Amino acid sequence: MKREDLYPITVAESRYNGIYSGGDWICVTGTRNISETNATAGDTACMAFWEGAPHVADDTIATSGPTPNNAVKQACLVADGESDTHMFDESEPNIFE
């Protein structure tokens, strides 16, 4: 997958205070409606979804970060093959600052 294959992208506040996603904000690619995934579902489904992140399906990447921009940046890094984790590394600079 490449960065240009990410769209559509949905960004939302993380459910459960990020306990499963690892961040305050989440980014899920390949959908315009986050409820089509288990990214914000009930406890068990949400936990299972994030255990499979970042590659939750062939055409879907799920990432998280402390800000919406960081969650999107992490999705780009995963798509470009520069990261294999769904959680944004806060030691990296924010690309939008």
C-alpha positions as a Markdown table, in Angstrom:
| # | Residue | x | y | z |
|---|---|---|---|---|
| 1 | Met | 0.0 | 0.0 | 0.0 |
| 2 | Lys | 1.2 | 3.5 | -0.7 |
| 3 | Arg | 0.2 | 6.9 | 0.7 |
| 4 | Glu | -2.0 | 7.7 | -2.2 |
| 5 | Asp | -4.0 | 4.5 | -1.6 |
| 6 | Leu | -5.1 | 5.6 | 1.9 |
| 7 | Tyr | -8.2 | 7.5 | 0.9 |
| 8 | Pro | -10.8 | 7.9 | 2.2 |
| 9 | Ile | -9.5 | 8.6 | 5.6 |
| 10 | Thr | -11.6 | 9.0 | 8.8 |
| 11 | Val | -10.2 | 10.7 | 11.9 |
| 12 | Ala | -12.0 | 10.6 | 15.2 |
| 13 | Glu | -11.4 | 10.9 | 18.9 |
| 14 | Ser | -10.4 | 7.6 | 20.4 |
| 15 | Arg | -12.9 | 5.7 | 22.5 |
| 16 | Tyr | -12.0 | 4.5 | 26.0 |
| 17 | Asn | -9.5 | 7.2 | 26.4 |
| 18 | Gly | -7.1 | 5.5 | 24.0 |
| 19 | Ile | -6.7 | 2.4 | 26.2 |
| 20 | Tyr | -6.9 | 0.1 | 23.2 |
| 21 | Ser | -5.7 | 2.4 | 20.4 |
| 22 | Gly | -2.9 | 3.9 | 22.3 |
| 23 | Gly | -3.7 | 7.5 | 21.4 |
| 24 | Asp | -6.2 | 10.2 | 21.9 |
| 25 | Trp | -7.0 | 10.3 | 18.2 |
| 26 | Ile | -7.4 | 7.6 | 15.6 |
| 27 | Cys | -7.1 | 7.4 | 11.9 |
| 28 | Val | -8.8 | 4.6 | 9.9 |
| 29 | Thr | -8.2 | 4.4 | 6.1 |
| 30 | Gly | -10.5 | 3.0 | 3.5 |
| 31 | Thr | -13.7 | 4.1 | 5.1 |
| 32 | Arg | -15.8 | 7.3 | 5.4 |
| 33 | Asn | -17.7 | 5.9 | 8.3 |
| 34 | Ile | -15.7 | 4.8 | 11.3 |
| 35 | Ser | -18.7 | 2.8 | 12.6 |
| 36 | Glu | -18.1 | 0.4 | 9.6 |
| 37 | Thr | -15.1 | -0.8 | 11.6 |
| 38 | Asn | -14.6 | -1.9 | 15.2 |
| 39 | Ala | -12.2 | 0.9 | 16.0 |
| 40 | Thr | -14.7 | 2.4 | 18.4 |
| 41 | Ala | -17.0 | -0.6 | 19.0 |
| 42 | Gly | -17.7 | -2.3 | 22.4 |
| 43 | Asp | -14.8 | -3.3 | 24.6 |
| 44 | Thr | -14.1 | -6.8 | 23.3 |
| 45 | Ala | -14.5 | -5.9 | 19.6 |
| 46 | Cys | -12.5 | -2.7 | 20.0 |
| 47 | Met | -9.7 | -4.4 | 21.8 |
| 48 | Ala | -9.5 | -7.1 | 19.1 |
| 49 | Phe | -9.5 | -4.5 | 16.3 |
| 50 | Trp | -6.6 | -2.6 | 17.8 |
| 51 | Glu | -4.6 | -5.8 | 18.5 |
| 52 | Gly | -4.5 | -6.3 | 14.7 |
| 53 | Ala | -3.4 | -2.7 | 14.0 |
| 54 | Pro | -1.9 | -1.1 | 11.9 |
| 55 | His | -3.0 | -3.5 | 9.1 |
| 56 | Val | -6.5 | -4.5 | 10.1 |
| 57 | Ala | -7.5 | -5.5 | 6.6 |
| 58 | Asp | -5.9 | -5.6 | 3.1 |
| 59 | Asp | -7.0 | -2.1 | 2.3 |
| 60 | Thr | -7.3 | -0.7 | 5.8 |
| 61 | Ile | -4.7 | 0.9 | 8.1 |
| 62 | Ala | -5.6 | 2.0 | 11.6 |
| 63 | Thr | -3.3 | 4.3 | 13.6 |
| 64 | Ser | -3.4 | 6.5 | 16.6 |
| 65 | Gly | -1.7 | 9.6 | 17.9 |
| 66 | Pro | -1.9 | 12.4 | 20.5 |
| 67 | Thr | -3.4 | 14.7 | 17.8 |
| 68 | Pro | -5.4 | 14.2 | 14.7 |
| 69 | Asn | -2.4 | 15.2 | 12.6 |
| 70 | Asn | -0.2 | 12.7 | 14.3 |
| 71 | Ala | -2.7 | 9.9 | 13.7 |
| 72 | Val | -2.8 | 10.7 | 10.0 |
| 73 | Lys | 1.0 | 11.0 | 9.8 |
| 74 | Gln | 1.4 | 7.6 | 11.3 |
| 75 | Ala | -1.0 | 6.1 | 8.7 |
| 76 | Cys | 1.2 | 7.7 | 6.0 |
| 77 | Leu | 4.4 | 6.2 | 7.6 |
| 78 | Val | 2.8 | 2.8 | 7.7 |
| 79 | Ala | 1.6 | 3.0 | 4.1 |
| 80 | Asp | 5.1 | 4.1 | 3.0 |
| 81 | Gly | 6.7 | 1.2 | 4.8 |
| 82 | Glu | 8.5 | 3.5 | 7.3 |
| 83 | Ser | 6.7 | 2.1 | 10.4 |
| 84 | Asp | 5.1 | -1.1 | 11.4 |
| 85 | Thr | 3.3 | 0.1 | 14.5 |
| 86 | His | -0.1 | 1.8 | 14.8 |
| 87 | Met | 1.0 | 4.2 | 17.5 |
| 88 | Phe | 2.6 | 7.5 | 16.7 |
| 89 | Asp | 6.1 | 7.9 | 18.2 |
| 90 | Glu | 5.9 | 11.2 | 20.1 |
| 91 | Ser | 9.7 | 11.7 | 19.8 |
| 92 | Glu | 9.1 | 12.4 | 16.1 |
| 93 | Pro | 8.3 | 16.0 | 15.2 |
| 94 | Asn | 4.8 | 16.9 | 14.2 |
| 95 | Ile | 4.9 | 17.3 | 10.4 |
| 96 | Phe | 2.2 | 20.0 | 10.6 |
| 97 | Glu | 3.9 | 22.3 | 13.1 |
